[in-house]
């Protein structure tokens, strides 16, 4: 009889311990489920960011386009200045030395 009573007490103790362990594992499972949900969103956000990012090749191409546009604009301005220098030299406002000096300056100098 006494053994049965001790056995019952051990069973009750194990049962209560099992309930506590089960609750703790349930809590851990819930926390892992929440983390899984957060990581799913994280992956989608990374995919969105990588889709929105520009590549180095794209930036290089854009810089080349910009450089050629700026060079074209500077060349147009230089042609206008050269035409003005020739006009002023033709009207005897500039001497030949002044003309040569002005044409040797600028982004696209002439000899």
Biopython code that builds the backbone (N, CA, C, O; Angstrom):
import numpy as np
from Bio.PDB.StructureBuilder import StructureBuilder

atoms = [
    (1, "UNK", "N", (0.794, -1.174, 0.000)),
    (1, "UNK", "CA", (0.000, 0.000, 0.000)),
    (1, "UNK", "C", (0.856, 1.267, 0.000)),
    (1, "UNK", "O", (0.600, 2.237, -0.713)),
    (2, "UNK", "N", (1.863, 1.199, 0.822)),
    (2, "UNK", "CA", (2.747, 2.351, 0.917)),
    (2, "UNK", "C", (3.475, 2.569, -0.402)),
    (2, "UNK", "O", (3.708, 3.715, -0.787)),
    (3, "UNK", "N", (3.839, 1.508, -1.099)),
    (3, "UNK", "CA", (4.502, 1.611, -2.393)),
    (3, "UNK", "C", (3.585, 2.236, -3.430)),
    (3, "UNK", "O", (4.015, 3.025, -4.270)),
    (4, "UNK", "N", (2.303, 1.863, -3.354)),
    (4, "UNK", "CA", (1.332, 2.448, -4.284)),
    (4, "UNK", "C", (1.209, 3.942, -4.059)),
    (4, "UNK", "O", (1.115, 4.715, -5.012)),
    (5, "UNK", "N", (1.210, 4.342, -2.821)),
    (5, "UNK", "CA", (1.098, 5.756, -2.484)),
    (5, "UNK", "C", (2.326, 6.506, -2.975)),
    (5, "UNK", "O", (2.192, 7.598, -3.527)),
    (6, "UNK", "N", (3.513, 5.953, -2.790)),
    (6, "UNK", "CA", (4.727, 6.592, -3.273)),
    (6, "UNK", "C", (4.753, 6.635, -4.803)),
    (6, "UNK", "O", (5.181, 7.612, -5.418)),
    (7, "UNK", "N", (4.272, 5.524, -5.392)),
    (7, "UNK", "CA", (4.212, 5.472, -6.842)),
    (7, "UNK", "C", (3.258, 6.538, -7.380)),
    (7, "UNK", "O", (3.557, 7.193, -8.378)),
    (8, "UNK", "N", (2.122, 6.710, -6.726)),
    (8, "UNK", "CA", (1.164, 7.744, -7.133)),
    (8, "UNK", "C", (1.766, 9.134, -6.980)),
    (8, "UNK", "O", (1.564, 9.997, -7.834)),
    (9, "UNK", "N", (2.488, 9.350, -5.916)),
    (9, "UNK", "CA", (3.122, 10.646, -5.712)),
    (9, "UNK", "C", (4.159, 10.928, -6.806)),
    (9, "UNK", "O", (4.263, 12.050, -7.302)),
    (10, "UNK", "N", (4.912, 9.907, -7.169)),
    (10, "UNK", "CA", (5.901, 10.068, -8.231)),
    (10, "UNK", "C", (5.195, 10.362, -9.547)),
    (10, "UNK", "O", (5.645, 11.213, -10.313)),
    (11, "UNK", "N", (4.099, 9.670, -9.816)),
    (11, "UNK", "CA", (3.342, 9.912, -11.040)),
    (11, "UNK", "C", (2.775, 11.332, -11.070)),
    (11, "UNK", "O", (2.794, 11.982, -12.115)),
    (12, "UNK", "N", (2.279, 11.811, -9.952)),
    (12, "UNK", "CA", (1.750, 13.177, -9.877)),
    (12, "UNK", "C", (2.878, 14.177, -10.112)),
    (12, "UNK", "O", (2.699, 15.158, -10.835)),
    (13, "UNK", "N", (4.025, 13.935, -9.508)),
    (13, "UNK", "CA", (5.162, 14.838, -9.678)),
    (13, "UNK", "C", (5.621, 14.850, -11.141)),
    (13, "UNK", "O", (5.898, 15.914, -11.695)),
    (14, "UNK", "N", (5.699, 13.685, -11.759)),
    (14, "UNK", "CA", (6.099, 13.602, -13.164)),
    (14, "UNK", "C", (5.072, 14.278, -14.051)),
    (14, "UNK", "O", (5.420, 14.966, -15.011)),
    (15, "UNK", "N", (3.794, 14.076, -13.720)),
    (15, "UNK", "CA", (2.718, 14.691, -14.517)),
    (15, "UNK", "C", (2.789, 16.215, -14.449)),
    (15, "UNK", "O", (2.655, 16.887, -15.471)),
    (16, "UNK", "N", (2.999, 16.766, -13.249)),
    (16, "UNK", "CA", (3.092, 18.217, -13.127)),
    (16, "UNK", "C", (4.353, 18.750, -13.824)),
    (16, "UNK", "O", (4.330, 19.823, -14.426)),
    (17, "UNK", "N", (5.432, 18.000, -13.736)),
    (17, "UNK", "CA", (6.656, 18.388, -14.427)),
    (17, "UNK", "C", (6.440, 18.366, -15.939)),
    (17, "UNK", "O", (6.900, 19.259, -16.651)),
    (18, "UNK", "N", (5.742, 17.350, -16.417)),
    (18, "UNK", "CA", (5.448, 17.227, -17.842)),
    (18, "UNK", "C", (4.607, 18.404, -18.315)),
    (18, "UNK", "O", (4.852, 18.936, -19.398)),
    (19, "UNK", "N", (3.632, 18.818, -17.534)),
    (19, "UNK", "CA", (2.795, 19.955, -17.915)),
    (19, "UNK", "C", (3.634, 21.227, -18.045)),
    (19, "UNK", "O", (3.459, 21.998, -18.989)),
    (20, "UNK", "N", (4.535, 21.439, -17.103)),
    (20, "UNK", "CA", (5.399, 22.617, -17.150)),
    (20, "UNK", "C", (6.307, 22.601, -18.364)),
    (20, "UNK", "O", (6.490, 23.620, -19.029)),
    (21, "UNK", "N", (6.881, 21.427, -18.650)),
    (21, "UNK", "CA", (7.765, 21.297, -19.805)),
    (21, "UNK", "C", (6.971, 21.491, -21.095)),
    (21, "UNK", "O", (7.444, 22.143, -22.026)),
    (22, "UNK", "N", (5.761, 20.923, -21.151)),
    (22, "UNK", "CA", (4.913, 21.083, -22.344)),
    (22, "UNK", "C", (4.571, 22.553, -22.579)),
    (22, "UNK", "O", (4.587, 23.028, -23.715)),
    (23, "UNK", "N", (4.264, 23.264, -21.505)),
    (23, "UNK", "CA", (3.946, 24.693, -21.643)),
    (23, "UNK", "C", (5.151, 25.474, -22.149)),
    (23, "UNK", "O", (5.015, 26.360, -22.993)),
    (24, "UNK", "N", (6.306, 25.149, -21.641)),
    (24, "UNK", "CA", (7.513, 25.845, -22.081)),
    (24, "UNK", "C", (7.814, 25.551, -23.552)),
    (24, "UNK", "O", (8.195, 26.446, -24.307)),
    (25, "UNK", "N", (7.640, 24.301, -23.946)),
    (25, "UNK", "CA", (7.844, 23.978, -25.367)),
    (25, "UNK", "C", (6.800, 24.646, -26.252)),
    (25, "UNK", "O", (7.115, 25.062, -27.367)),
    (26, "UNK", "N", (5.568, 24.756, -25.778)),
    (26, "UNK", "CA", (4.540, 25.462, -26.544)),
    (26, "UNK", "C", (4.924, 26.928, -26.732)),
    (26, "UNK", "O", (4.762, 27.492, -27.814)),
    (27, "UNK", "N", (5.438, 27.538, -25.653)),
    (27, "UNK", "CA", (5.889, 28.929, -25.749)),
    (27, "UNK", "C", (7.036, 29.070, -26.751)),
    (27, "UNK", "O", (7.072, 30.012, -27.542)),
    (28, "UNK", "N", (7.957, 28.131, -26.705)),
    (28, "UNK", "CA", (9.083, 28.167, -27.640)),
    (28, "UNK", "C", (8.574, 27.984, -29.072)),
    (28, "UNK", "O", (9.038, 28.670, -29.983)),
    (29, "UNK", "N", (7.635, 27.075, -29.275)),
    (29, "UNK", "CA", (7.071, 26.874, -30.617)),
    (29, "UNK", "C", (6.404, 28.149, -31.128)),
    (29, "UNK", "O", (6.542, 28.499, -32.300)),
    (30, "UNK", "N", (5.682, 28.839, -30.249)),
    (30, "UNK", "CA", (5.033, 30.092, -30.646)),
    (30, "UNK", "C", (6.072, 31.144, -31.034)),
    (30, "UNK", "O", (5.906, 31.867, -32.016)),
    (31, "UNK", "N", (7.135, 31.214, -30.254)),
    (31, "UNK", "CA", (8.181, 32.194, -30.558)),
    (31, "UNK", "C", (8.867, 31.878, -31.885)),
    (31, "UNK", "O", (9.175, 32.786, -32.656)),
    (32, "UNK", "N", (9.106, 30.598, -32.151)),
    (32, "UNK", "CA", (9.693, 30.228, -33.444)),
    (32, "UNK", "C", (8.741, 30.550, -34.598)),
    (32, "UNK", "O", (9.186, 30.964, -35.668)),
    (33, "UNK", "N", (7.452, 30.366, -34.390)),
    (33, "UNK", "CA", (6.476, 30.695, -35.433)),
    (33, "UNK", "C", (6.501, 32.195, -35.726)),
    (33, "UNK", "O", (6.429, 32.606, -36.884)),
    (34, "UNK", "N", (6.602, 33.015, -34.669)),
    (34, "UNK", "CA", (6.682, 34.465, -34.866)),
    (34, "UNK", "C", (7.971, 34.825, -35.612)),
    (34, "UNK", "O", (7.958, 35.688, -36.490)),
    (35, "UNK", "N", (9.074, 34.172, -35.268)),
    (35, "UNK", "CA", (10.332, 34.455, -35.952)),
    (35, "UNK", "C", (10.253, 34.040, -37.421)),
    (35, "UNK", "O", (10.775, 34.736, -38.291)),
    (36, "UNK", "N", (9.609, 32.918, -37.697)),
    (36, "UNK", "CA", (9.439, 32.494, -39.087)),
    (36, "UNK", "C", (8.671, 33.538, -39.877)),
    (36, "UNK", "O", (9.027, 33.848, -41.014)),
    (37, "UNK", "N", (7.617, 34.081, -39.279)),
    (37, "UNK", "CA", (6.836, 35.117, -39.961)),
    (37, "UNK", "C", (7.688, 36.351, -40.229)),
    (37, "UNK", "O", (7.604, 36.943, -41.305)),
    (38, "UNK", "N", (8.502, 36.738, -39.262)),
    (38, "UNK", "CA", (9.354, 37.915, -39.449)),
    (38, "UNK", "C", (10.383, 37.680, -40.542)),
    (38, "UNK", "O", (10.672, 38.585, -41.324)),
    (39, "UNK", "N", (10.937, 36.481, -40.605)),
    (39, "UNK", "CA", (11.935, 36.202, -41.635)),
    (39, "UNK", "C", (11.308, 36.112, -43.019)),
    (39, "UNK", "O", (11.966, 36.435, -44.008)),
    (40, "UNK", "N", (10.056, 35.684, -43.116)),
    (40, "UNK", "CA", (9.378, 35.686, -44.413)),
    (40, "UNK", "C", (9.274, 37.112, -44.933)),
    (40, "UNK", "O", (9.543, 37.365, -46.107)),
    (41, "UNK", "N", (8.888, 38.038, -44.077)),
    (41, "UNK", "CA", (8.812, 39.446, -44.469)),
    (41, "UNK", "C", (10.194, 39.994, -44.812)),
    (41, "UNK", "O", (10.341, 40.789, -45.740)),
    (42, "UNK", "N", (11.187, 39.572, -44.072)),
    (42, "UNK", "CA", (12.558, 40.033, -44.303)),
    (42, "UNK", "C", (13.035, 39.629, -45.692)),
    (42, "UNK", "O", (13.656, 40.431, -46.389)),
    (43, "UNK", "N", (12.758, 38.422, -46.092)),
    (43, "UNK", "CA", (13.148, 37.956, -47.418)),
    (43, "UNK", "C", (12.470, 38.754, -48.515)),
    (43, "UNK", "O", (13.096, 39.082, -49.523)),
    (44, "UNK", "N", (11.197, 39.070, -48.329)),
    (44, "UNK", "CA", (10.474, 39.867, -49.325)),
    (44, "UNK", "C", (11.060, 41.275, -49.410)),
    (44, "UNK", "O", (11.182, 41.839, -50.497)),
    (45, "UNK", "N", (11.419, 41.832, -48.267)),
    (45, "UNK", "CA", (12.006, 43.171, -48.267)),
    (45, "UNK", "C", (13.358, 43.182, -48.966)),
    (45, "UNK", "O", (13.668, 44.125, -49.694)),
    (46, "UNK", "N", (14.155, 42.164, -48.759)),
    (46, "UNK", "CA", (15.444, 42.080, -49.434)),
    (46, "UNK", "C", (15.246, 41.950, -50.942)),
    (46, "UNK", "O", (15.983, 42.554, -51.721)),
    (47, "UNK", "N", (14.260, 41.170, -51.348)),
    (47, "UNK", "CA", (13.979, 41.026, -52.781)),
    (47, "UNK", "C", (13.558, 42.365, -53.380)),
    (47, "UNK", "O", (13.976, 42.708, -54.486)),
    (48, "UNK", "N", (12.732, 43.126, -52.657)),
    (48, "UNK", "CA", (12.317, 44.445, -53.139)),
    (48, "UNK", "C", (13.509, 45.384, -53.255)),
    (48, "UNK", "O", (13.631, 46.120, -54.234)),
    (49, "UNK", "N", (14.389, 45.358, -52.257)),
    (49, "UNK", "CA", (15.567, 46.220, -52.292)),
    (49, "UNK", "C", (16.494, 45.867, -53.445)),
    (49, "UNK", "O", (17.002, 46.755, -54.129)),
    (50, "UNK", "N", (16.710, 44.597, -53.658)),
    (50, "UNK", "CA", (17.610, 44.204, -54.738)),
    (50, "UNK", "C", (17.006, 44.532, -56.099)),
    (50, "UNK", "O", (17.740, 44.800, -57.050)),
    (51, "UNK", "N", (15.685, 44.515, -56.203)),
    (51, "UNK", "CA", (15.046, 44.890, -57.466)),
    (51, "UNK", "C", (15.156, 46.395, -57.700)),
    (51, "UNK", "O", (15.231, 46.842, -58.845)),
    (52, "UNK", "N", (15.164, 47.175, -56.619)),
    (52, "UNK", "CA", (15.210, 48.633, -56.744)),
    (52, "UNK", "C", (16.632, 49.172, -56.886)),
    (52, "UNK", "O", (16.817, 50.317, -57.299)),
    (53, "UNK", "N", (17.624, 48.374, -56.553)),
    (53, "UNK", "CA", (19.016, 48.837, -56.616)),
    (53, "UNK", "C", (19.492, 48.929, -58.064)),
    (53, "UNK", "O", (19.104, 48.138, -58.924)),
    (54, "UNK", "N", (20.329, 49.902, -58.295)),
    (54, "UNK", "CA", (20.922, 50.043, -59.624)),
    (54, "UNK", "C", (22.263, 49.316, -59.638)),
    (54, "UNK", "O", (22.905, 49.146, -58.601)),
    (55, "UNK", "N", (22.665, 48.899, -60.808)),
    (55, "UNK", "CA", (23.923, 48.180, -60.933)),
    (55, "UNK", "C", (25.042, 49.157, -61.285)),
    (55, "UNK", "O", (24.795, 50.287, -61.706)),
    (56, "UNK", "N", (26.231, 48.711, -61.110)),
    (56, "UNK", "CA", (27.377, 49.550, -61.441)),
    (56, "UNK", "C", (27.415, 49.839, -62.938)),
    (56, "UNK", "O", (27.749, 50.949, -63.354)),
    (57, "UNK", "N", (27.074, 48.841, -63.741)),
    (57, "UNK", "CA", (27.048, 49.036, -65.183)),
    (57, "UNK", "C", (26.059, 50.112, -65.593)),
    (57, "UNK", "O", (26.338, 50.926, -66.473)),
    (58, "UNK", "N", (24.890, 50.107, -64.941)),
    (58, "UNK", "CA", (23.880, 51.130, -65.237)),
    (58, "UNK", "C", (24.409, 52.521, -64.881)),
    (58, "UNK", "O", (24.252, 53.465, -65.655)),
    (59, "UNK", "N", (25.034, 52.643, -63.707)),
    (59, "UNK", "CA", (25.580, 53.936, -63.293)),
    (59, "UNK", "C", (26.705, 54.387, -64.217)),
    (59, "UNK", "O", (26.800, 55.567, -64.553)),
    (60, "UNK", "N", (27.554, 53.452, -64.625)),
    (60, "UNK", "CA", (28.628, 53.799, -65.556)),
    (60, "UNK", "C", (28.054, 54.319, -66.874)),
    (60, "UNK", "O", (28.552, 55.298, -67.430)),
    (61, "UNK", "N", (27.007, 53.661, -67.368)),
    (61, "UNK", "CA", (26.401, 54.089, -68.619)),
    (61, "UNK", "C", (25.779, 55.473, -68.477)),
    (61, "UNK", "O", (25.902, 56.306, -69.375)),
    (62, "UNK", "N", (25.118, 55.721, -67.359)),
    (62, "UNK", "CA", (24.511, 57.031, -67.129)),
    (62, "UNK", "C", (25.577, 58.121, -67.031)),
    (62, "UNK", "O", (25.385, 59.226, -67.540)),
    (63, "UNK", "N", (26.693, 57.813, -66.381)),
    (63, "UNK", "CA", (27.776, 58.789, -66.278)),
    (63, "UNK", "C", (28.383, 59.070, -67.663)),
    (63, "UNK", "O", (28.719, 60.213, -67.974)),
    (64, "UNK", "N", (28.520, 58.039, -68.482)),
    (64, "UNK", "CA", (29.024, 58.242, -69.841)),
    (64, "UNK", "C", (28.080, 59.125, -70.648)),
    (64, "UNK", "O", (28.520, 60.021, -71.369)),
    (65, "UNK", "N", (26.779, 58.867, -70.524)),
    (65, "UNK", "CA", (25.797, 59.682, -71.240)),
    (65, "UNK", "C", (25.869, 61.139, -70.792)),
    (65, "UNK", "O", (25.831, 62.055, -71.613)),
    (66, "UNK", "N", (25.973, 61.338, -69.491)),
    (66, "UNK", "CA", (26.054, 62.698, -68.957)),
    (66, "UNK", "C", (27.333, 63.385, -69.437)),
    (66, "UNK", "O", (27.314, 64.559, -69.809)),
    (67, "UNK", "N", (28.424, 62.656, -69.426)),
    (67, "UNK", "CA", (29.693, 63.234, -69.869)),
    (67, "UNK", "C", (29.620, 63.650, -71.335)),
    (67, "UNK", "O", (30.102, 64.720, -71.708)),
    (68, "UNK", "N", (29.020, 62.803, -72.157)),
    (68, "UNK", "CA", (28.923, 63.162, -73.576)),
    (68, "UNK", "C", (27.990, 64.350, -73.777)),
    (68, "UNK", "O", (28.239, 65.186, -74.646)),
    (69, "UNK", "N", (26.915, 64.439, -72.987)),
    (69, "UNK", "CA", (26.024, 65.599, -73.084)),
    (69, "UNK", "C", (26.749, 66.886, -72.699)),
    (69, "UNK", "O", (26.631, 67.904, -73.382)),
    (70, "UNK", "N", (27.503, 66.831, -71.595)),
    (70, "UNK", "CA", (28.240, 68.017, -71.142)),
    (70, "UNK", "C", (29.310, 68.393, -72.154)),
    (70, "UNK", "O", (29.498, 69.573, -72.451)),
    (71, "UNK", "N", (30.012, 67.400, -72.684)),
    (71, "UNK", "CA", (31.042, 67.680, -73.682)),
    (71, "UNK", "C", (30.434, 68.345, -74.915)),
    (71, "UNK", "O", (31.011, 69.282, -75.467)),
    (72, "UNK", "N", (29.268, 67.860, -75.347)),
    (72, "UNK", "CA", (28.595, 68.466, -76.491)),
    (72, "UNK", "C", (28.219, 69.911, -76.244)),
    (72, "UNK", "O", (28.380, 70.757, -77.124)),
    (73, "UNK", "N", (27.718, 70.201, -75.048)),
    (73, "UNK", "CA", (27.342, 71.574, -74.709)),
    (73, "UNK", "C", (28.574, 72.486, -74.647)),
    (73, "UNK", "O", (28.532, 73.623, -75.116)),
    (74, "UNK", "N", (29.652, 71.990, -74.076)),
    (74, "UNK", "CA", (30.879, 72.783, -74.006)),
    (74, "UNK", "C", (31.428, 73.029, -75.412)),
    (74, "UNK", "O", (31.913, 74.122, -75.708)),
    (75, "UNK", "N", (31.353, 72.015, -76.277)),
    (75, "UNK", "CA", (31.831, 72.180, -77.654)),
    (75, "UNK", "C", (31.010, 73.243, -78.389)),
    (75, "UNK", "O", (31.568, 74.049, -79.133)),
    (76, "UNK", "N", (29.690, 73.248, -78.184)),
    (76, "UNK", "CA", (28.845, 74.273, -78.817)),
    (76, "UNK", "C", (29.245, 75.669, -78.342)),
    (76, "UNK", "O", (29.352, 76.605, -79.134)),
    (77, "UNK", "N", (29.462, 75.786, -77.034)),
    (77, "UNK", "CA", (29.891, 77.076, -76.491)),
    (77, "UNK", "C", (31.236, 77.495, -77.045)),
    (77, "UNK", "O", (31.448, 78.670, -77.346)),
    (78, "UNK", "N", (32.155, 76.537, -77.184)),
    (78, "UNK", "CA", (33.474, 76.845, -77.720)),
    (78, "UNK", "C", (33.378, 77.284, -79.183)),
    (78, "UNK", "O", (34.087, 78.198, -79.603)),
    (79, "UNK", "N", (32.509, 76.640, -79.954)),
    (79, "UNK", "CA", (32.330, 77.042, -81.352)),
    (79, "UNK", "C", (31.787, 78.465, -81.448)),
    (79, "UNK", "O", (32.181, 79.221, -82.336)),
    (80, "UNK", "N", (30.890, 78.831, -80.544)),
    (80, "UNK", "CA", (30.346, 80.190, -80.545)),
    (80, "UNK", "C", (31.414, 81.212, -80.190)),
    (80, "UNK", "O", (31.476, 82.282, -80.796)),
    (81, "UNK", "N", (32.253, 80.891, -79.215)),
    (81, "UNK", "CA", (33.340, 81.808, -78.837)),
    (81, "UNK", "C", (34.325, 81.940, -79.990)),
    (81, "UNK", "O", (34.788, 83.041, -80.289)),
    (82, "UNK", "N", (34.645, 80.831, -80.634)),
    (82, "UNK", "CA", (35.567, 80.888, -81.778)),
    (82, "UNK", "C", (34.975, 81.717, -82.912)),
    (82, "UNK", "O", (35.687, 82.488, -83.556)),
    (83, "UNK", "N", (33.670, 81.560, -83.159)),
    (83, "UNK", "CA", (33.023, 82.353, -84.212)),
    (83, "UNK", "C", (33.057, 83.837, -83.856)),
    (83, "UNK", "O", (33.267, 84.677, -84.731)),
    (84, "UNK", "N", (32.854, 84.167, -82.583)),
    (84, "UNK", "CA", (32.909, 85.556, -82.139)),
    (84, "UNK", "C", (34.323, 86.123, -82.312)),
    (84, "UNK", "O", (34.495, 87.253, -82.767)),
    (85, "UNK", "N", (35.329, 85.326, -81.944)),
    (85, "UNK", "CA", (36.722, 85.771, -82.108)),
    (85, "UNK", "C", (37.006, 86.054, -83.582)),
    (85, "UNK", "O", (37.610, 87.075, -83.912)),
    (86, "UNK", "N", (36.574, 85.158, -84.468)),
    (86, "UNK", "CA", (36.796, 85.366, -85.910)),
    (86, "UNK", "C", (36.044, 86.602, -86.404)),
    (86, "UNK", "O", (36.567, 87.358, -87.223)),
    (87, "UNK", "N", (34.839, 86.809, -85.920)),
    (87, "UNK", "CA", (34.054, 87.983, -86.312)),
    (87, "UNK", "C", (34.743, 89.268, -85.871)),
    (87, "UNK", "O", (34.859, 90.216, -86.648)),
    (88, "UNK", "N", (35.199, 89.297, -84.625)),
    (88, "UNK", "CA", (35.884, 90.483, -84.118)),
    (88, "UNK", "C", (37.216, 90.702, -84.830)),
    (88, "UNK", "O", (37.600, 91.846, -85.071)),
    (89, "UNK", "N", (37.918, 89.640, -85.167)),
    (89, "UNK", "CA", (39.170, 89.783, -85.918)),
    (89, "UNK", "C", (38.885, 90.289, -87.340)),
    (89, "UNK", "O", (39.636, 91.104, -87.876)),
    (90, "UNK", "N", (37.805, 89.803, -87.936)),
    (90, "UNK", "CA", (37.438, 90.257, -89.277)),
    (90, "UNK", "C", (37.053, 91.729, -89.302)),
    (90, "UNK", "O", (37.232, 92.389, -90.326)),
    (91, "UNK", "N", (36.539, 92.251, -88.224)),
    (91, "UNK", "CA", (36.165, 93.666, -88.140)),
    (91, "UNK", "C", (37.306, 94.515, -87.576)),
    (91, "UNK", "O", (37.106, 95.684, -87.248)),
    (92, "UNK", "N", (38.459, 93.950, -87.468)),
    (92, "UNK", "CA", (39.670, 94.620, -86.980)),
    (92, "UNK", "C", (39.547, 95.111, -85.542)),
    (92, "UNK", "O", (40.189, 96.087, -85.156)),
    (93, "UNK", "N", (38.719, 94.428, -84.753)),
    (93, "UNK", "CA", (38.635, 94.758, -83.324)),
    (93, "UNK", "C", (39.742, 94.029, -82.578)),
    (93, "UNK", "O", (40.294, 94.557, -81.612)),
    (94, "UNK", "N", (40.068, 92.828, -83.017)),
    (94, "UNK", "CA", (41.140, 92.047, -82.404)),
    (94, "UNK", "C", (42.325, 91.982, -83.363)),
    (94, "UNK", "O", (42.157, 91.878, -84.578)),
    (95, "UNK", "N", (43.526, 92.047, -82.789)),
    (95, "UNK", "CA", (44.732, 91.884, -83.608)),
    (95, "UNK", "C", (44.959, 90.389, -83.842)),
    (95, "UNK", "O", (44.302, 89.547, -83.231)),
    (96, "UNK", "N", (45.883, 90.081, -84.721)),
    (96, "UNK", "CA", (46.204, 88.683, -85.013)),
    (96, "UNK", "C", (46.752, 87.982, -83.767)),
    (96, "UNK", "O", (46.480, 86.804, -83.537)),
    (97, "UNK", "N", (47.524, 88.719, -82.968)),
    (97, "UNK", "CA", (48.081, 88.141, -81.729)),
    (97, "UNK", "C", (46.961, 87.853, -80.726)),
    (97, "UNK", "O", (46.957, 86.813, -80.068)),
    (98, "UNK", "N", (45.997, 88.802, -80.618)),
    (98, "UNK", "CA", (44.860, 88.584, -79.718)),
    (98, "UNK", "C", (44.041, 87.383, -80.180)),
    (98, "UNK", "O", (43.614, 86.555, -79.376)),
    (99, "UNK", "N", (43.833, 87.308, -81.490)),
    (99, "UNK", "CA", (43.078, 86.203, -82.058)),
    (99, "UNK", "C", (43.761, 84.875, -81.742)),
    (99, "UNK", "O", (43.104, 83.935, -81.294)),
    (100, "UNK", "N", (45.048, 84.788, -81.967)),
    (100, "UNK", "CA", (45.798, 83.553, -81.717)),
    (100, "UNK", "C", (45.760, 83.181, -80.244)),
    (100, "UNK", "O", (45.622, 82.009, -79.892)),
    (101, "UNK", "N", (45.884, 84.182, -79.389)),
    (101, "UNK", "CA", (45.860, 83.919, -77.951)),
    (101, "UNK", "C", (44.493, 83.386, -77.519)),
    (101, "UNK", "O", (44.422, 82.421, -76.759)),
    (102, "UNK", "N", (43.413, 84.002, -77.992)),
    (102, "UNK", "CA", (42.068, 83.561, -77.626)),
    (102, "UNK", "C", (41.759, 82.167, -78.167)),
    (102, "UNK", "O", (41.129, 81.360, -77.483)),
    (103, "UNK", "N", (42.194, 81.886, -79.376)),
    (103, "UNK", "CA", (41.922, 80.574, -79.955)),
    (103, "UNK", "C", (42.745, 79.462, -79.311)),
    (103, "UNK", "O", (42.359, 78.294, -79.368)),
    (104, "UNK", "N", (43.880, 79.818, -78.696)),
    (104, "UNK", "CA", (44.711, 78.809, -78.039)),
    (104, "UNK", "C", (44.182, 78.456, -76.642)),
    (104, "UNK", "O", (44.626, 77.477, -76.042)),
    (105, "UNK", "N", (43.256, 79.231, -76.137)),
    (105, "UNK", "CA", (42.681, 78.967, -74.815)),
    (105, "UNK", "C", (41.390, 78.151, -74.983)),
    (105, "UNK", "O", (40.936, 77.892, -76.097)),
    (106, "UNK", "N", (40.840, 77.773, -73.882)),
    (106, "UNK", "CA", (39.542, 77.116, -73.919)),
    (106, "UNK", "C", (39.650, 75.596, -73.830)),
    (106, "UNK", "O", (40.747, 75.041, -73.784)),
    (107, "UNK", "N", (38.505, 74.941, -73.807)),
    (107, "UNK", "CA", (38.505, 73.494, -73.632)),
    (107, "UNK", "C", (38.987, 72.732, -74.875)),
    (107, "UNK", "O", (39.490, 71.614, -74.762)),
    (108, "UNK", "N", (38.833, 73.346, -76.068)),
    (108, "UNK", "CA", (39.265, 72.715, -77.313)),
    (108, "UNK", "C", (40.151, 73.700, -78.073)),
    (108, "UNK", "O", (39.712, 74.295, -79.058)),
    (109, "UNK", "N", (41.391, 73.877, -77.625)),
    (109, "UNK", "CA", (42.256, 74.904, -78.222)),
    (109, "UNK", "C", (42.599, 74.599, -79.678)),
    (109, "UNK", "O", (42.706, 73.442, -80.083)),
    (110, "UNK", "N", (42.765, 75.662, -80.443)),
    (110, "UNK", "CA", (43.169, 75.548, -81.844)),
    (110, "UNK", "C", (44.576, 76.111, -81.994)),
    (110, "UNK", "O", (44.974, 77.020, -81.265)),
    (111, "UNK", "N", (45.303, 75.577, -82.920)),
    (111, "UNK", "CA", (46.683, 76.028, -83.120)),
    (111, "UNK", "C", (46.741, 77.296, -83.934)),
    (111, "UNK", "O", (47.828, 77.812, -84.196)),
]
sb = StructureBuilder()
sb.init_structure("model")
sb.init_model(0)
sb.init_chain("A")
sb.init_seg("    ")
for serial, (resi, resn, name, xyz) in enumerate(atoms, 1):
    if name == "N":
        sb.init_residue(resn, " ", resi, " ")
    sb.init_atom(name, np.array(xyz, "f"), 0.0, 1.0, " ", f" {name:<3s}", serial, name[0])
structure = sb.get_structure()
